[in-house]
């Protein structure tokens, strides 16, 4: 029965061969860390294992993390000047992304060259166009979910554009732009499952989350606060959120908790699973940068002002309307954004 469900669930990927490709890709991501930390072309820092995300305690005064950013500016500073000073082939924006999040950052094998594409990738090209005058002046680095913050802190990338939620805890470690997308945590499970959402139907079930994700933090906090049944098993964690879908397809877990925007894309890949219940959090994606890169944060915020006015909707229509619906209002970030930081 398990093999039959996996085969049926990947019709959109080309059957059993595609399932093998997905599993291989998931394993590749587990082994990807040494590659992402190499001294490759354009690397801005040293390698090394790095710490996992989310270790510092959240700022008790932080109540609206999506507003904890700097006002927009077009001025260049030391960070942007250093990016522009790169010579020859190295004169590129170095950006950490996902390469296997369907419609966000992924490679479509049906397209010539299988170039990275998706909603996040569109935004990266827009940022590169503004800073370097060339939308293709980008060096993409595939960064696992649990290595996003270390990649920024260690200077391996200039920024992360990878469906990354702005949170109070993460603001202790990196700086964020203003929000560019609104979402919330949801449950993904087989259509045949008795699970109905983030509620008591999760009792005695195994739930998968990505290490360092806001979903993982939310479940752990809710168990401690007795807001989630004590019998819910949340011990299964993976480096990348897509690995949870593979675990679900293999029958190793009963459900996945991740951002609803990502879960919808995963459900589009596998017709045997579906979103269960409504979102139970409100979260915003932002571009993550070094804490001291104030000029880059301000510049990205200026780009986002212009992108929201022209570009955001077209990208949503192209990549996300098929999975999230044609009404983009529920996914739009606050406009105009409010900024609580001044320096």
GISULNOR-V709777 format. One line per field, one symbol per residue. ss: DSSP state (~ for helix, > for strand, _ for the rest). A space follows every 50 residues. Layout:
ss = ???
This chain:
ss = _~~~~~~~~_~~~__~~~~~~~~~~~~~~~__~~~~______________ ______________~~~__________~~~~~~~___~~~__>>>>>__> >___>>>____~~~_>>_~~~~~~~~~~~~~~_____>>>>>__~~~~~~ ~~~_____>>____>____~~~__>>____>>>_>>>>>>_________~ ~~___>>>>>___~~~~~~~~~~~________>>>>>>__~~~~~~~~~_ ____>>>>>~~~~~~~~~~___>>>>______>>>__>>____~~~~~~~ ~~~~~~~~~__~~~~~~~~_~~~~____~~~____________
